[in-house]
Amino acid sequence: MKQIIMDIETTGLEPIKDDDRILAIGMVKDGDTHILIDMDEAAILYGFWDMVDDYDQLVGFNIQEFDIRFIVLRSIKHNIPLKKFLIMDLRKVLACGTWHRAASGTLDDFCSVFGIENKDKSNGLEMAVFGHEWLSGDEDAKRAKAKIMGHLSWCLKKTKRLKERIEEVGLIK
């Protein structure tokens, strides 16, 4: 089964609000990291659907509750055709068949449990602030875009390593 590790950064938490949009989508595809970032949200989404076209499964942390929902609803808003795929949400895998409060930890929380290094201490809420700076085009726009890309790159590395560790302990094959 061909898999892509993925994560997104957004300006907010509600994909149905016009002000809450996708800033970037990051993917690890065939071992290479790709970050789609553009002022035009539709361009990011078209790029995403093109990149996942030949893949069977999207893998990420909390992607079922957040990332996929955001991508699907924003694609519908922009009249972008959707494609079918399977999802492996590592947060749900770690819930071991139940949705227990213990499974509500962050990616960083679970990386800590598995001994995975975390050099990036920023979070998605900070990325939303950087996103607004970048989209405004002010003097800090380049720095804000670099922060978003750097954070997303680290999240992809952590997600990939978490998936590997979950495989090592036998929760998934």
Secondary structure as UniProt FT lines:
FT   STRAND          3..10
FT   TURN            15..16
FT   TURN            18..19
FT   STRAND          22..29
FT   TURN            30..31
FT   STRAND          32..37
FT   HELIX           41..51
FT   TURN            52..54
FT   STRAND          57..60
FT   HELIX           63..67
FT   HELIX           68..77
FT   TURN            78..79
FT   STRAND          86..89
FT   HELIX           90..94
FT   TURN            95..97
FT   HELIX           101..104
FT   HELIX           107..113
FT   TURN            114..115
FT   HELIX           124..136
FT   TURN            139..140
FT   HELIX           141..168
FT   TURN            169..170
//
